[in-house]
């Protein structure tokens, strides 16, 4: 088993999209309706990720396992509004459900934090679904902590909530 974490390139968009959709379907099956999750489109996500990668405004990394993309992370300047928002943000981190539990999430998180530090950010935030215990354990184990911020997050007719974690990067 050979693991490699590297910067994403435009050709990775379809595999990033596949991981994104498959992870949503597995990680959020207990939160969002099955028909909503089944309707998520890899093609739509591919277009979104192709645009993101082409824009070059985010650091995007992929984790390859035996030559196949099994996870990704994206980070950059905060998209939060408000004076209390840290300057950097982890936008996304997803691991193919078939590869859960083998450390890909940890590797991607380390790489994203390195990129945020390299970009000059001394602190960062991330938003996570409140009812996502797997991701929350990952973040807490890596030294991230909730800061009390919470906002609504609705999808598929379900009103859920996301909470903010933050971490000092220096």
HELIX and SHEET records of a PDB file:
HELIX    1   1 UNK A   10  UNK A   12  5                                   3    
HELIX    2   2 UNK A   13  UNK A   27  1                                  15    
HELIX    3   3 UNK A   34  UNK A   38  1                                   5    
HELIX    4   4 UNK A   42  UNK A   55  1                                  14    
HELIX    5   5 UNK A   97  UNK A   99  5                                   3    
HELIX    6   6 UNK A  104  UNK A  118  1                                  15    
HELIX    7   7 UNK A  133  UNK A  141  1                                   9    
SHEET    1   A 7 UNK A   3  UNK A   7  0                                        
SHEET    2   A 7 UNK A  59  UNK A  65 -1                                        
SHEET    3   A 7 UNK A  68  UNK A  77 -1                                        
SHEET    4   A 7 UNK A  88  UNK A  95 -1                                        
SHEET    5   A 7 UNK A 123  UNK A 129  1                                        
SHEET    6   A 7 UNK A 158  UNK A 168 -1                                        
SHEET    7   A 7 UNK A 145  UNK A 155 -1                                        
END                                                                             
